[in-house]
């Protein structure tokens, strides 16, 4: 896992996501998912660019199916945004880095 990216699990979901202060971006992925591997470098770049302003996490949907089911993850990759424990939005599929940056900026400035 890249520097600055935390692993989200069923065990730490409440403490690291729901009780987190500030903006959290979670990448729902699985090892067998080709598009997940395509967006992974973008997620890593964003983690570095927004270090200290954005918490970036990755959740393996195969290993944490309870969370994936709870949030109705139907396709991966899904990028989900939370702020102060509240789900704000999600993006499904591989999208350009600029689209993710625009979303992050709008949430940081709101």
C-alpha positions in Angstrom: 0.0 0.0 0.0 1.3 3.4 -0.9 2.5 5.9 1.7 -0.3 7.9 3.2 -3.1 5.4 2.4 -4.8 3.6 5.2 -6.5 0.2 5.0 -10.2 0.4 5.9 -11.8 -2.7 7.4 -15.0 -3.7 9.1 -13.1 -3.5 12.4 -11.8 0.1 12.0 -14.7 1.6 9.9 -16.4 3.3 12.7 -13.3 4.8 14.3 -11.5 5.7 11.0 -14.4 6.8 8.9 -17.6 7.5 10.8 -15.8 9.2 13.8 -13.1 10.9 11.6 -12.9 14.7 11.6 -12.6 16.2 8.1 -12.7 14.7 4.7 -12.2 11.0 4.1 -12.0 9.4 0.6 -12.4 5.6 0.5 -11.5 3.5 -2.6 -13.7 0.3 -2.6 -11.7 -2.2 -4.6 -10.8 -5.9 -5.0 -7.6 -7.6 -6.1 -9.2 -9.2 -9.2 -10.6 -5.9 -10.5 -8.8 -4.5 -13.5 -10.4 -1.0 -13.4 -9.5 -0.9 -9.7 -5.8 -1.4 -10.7 -6.2 1.4 -13.3 -7.5 4.0 -10.8 -5.1 3.0 -8.0 -2.2 5.2 -9.1 -4.6 8.2 -9.2 -5.7 7.5 -5.7 -2.1 7.3 -4.6 -1.3 10.6 -6.3 -4.3 12.3 -4.6 -3.2 10.9 -1.2 0.2 12.7 -1.6 -1.2 15.9 -3.1 -3.8 16.3 -0.3 -1.7 15.1 2.5 -2.8 16.6 5.8 -6.1 17.8 4.3 -7.7 14.5 3.1 -7.6 11.0 4.7 -7.4 8.4 1.9 -8.4 4.8 2.6 -8.8 1.6 0.6 -11.3 -1.0 1.4 -11.1 -4.5 -0.1 -14.7 -5.5 -0.8 -13.9 -9.2 -0.8 -12.5 -9.1 2.7 -15.0 -6.5 4.1 -18.3 -7.5 2.4 -20.4 -6.2 5.4 -19.3 -2.6 4.7 -19.7 -3.1 0.9 -23.2 -4.4 1.4 -24.2 -1.7 3.9 -23.3 1.0 1.4 -24.8 -0.9 -1.5 -21.6 -1.1 -3.5 -22.7 -2.6 -6.8 -19.7 -1.9 -8.9 -16.0 -1.4 -8.2 -14.0 0.7 -8.1 -16.3 3.0 -6.1 -14.8 6.1 -4.6 -16.8 7.3 -1.6 -16.5 10.6 0.3 -17.3 11.2 3.9 -16.9 14.5 5.9 -17.2 14.4 9.7 -18.8 11.0 9.5 -21.5 11.9 7.0 -21.5 10.3 3.5 -21.4 13.1 0.9 -21.1 11.4 -2.5 -19.7 8.5 -4.5 -18.2 7.9 -7.9 -18.4 4.5 -9.6 -15.9 3.4 -12.2 -12.6 4.8 -13.5 -12.8 8.6 -13.8 -10.1 11.2 -14.7 -8.0 12.5 -11.9 -9.3 16.0 -12.6 -12.9 14.9 -11.8 -11.8 13.5 -8.4 -9.8 16.6 -7.7 -12.8 18.8 -8.5 -14.9 16.8 -6.1 -12.3 16.9 -3.3 -11.8 20.7 -3.7 -15.6 21.3 -3.5 -15.8 19.2 -0.3 -12.7 20.8 1.3 -14.2 24.3 0.6 -17.7 23.5 1.8 
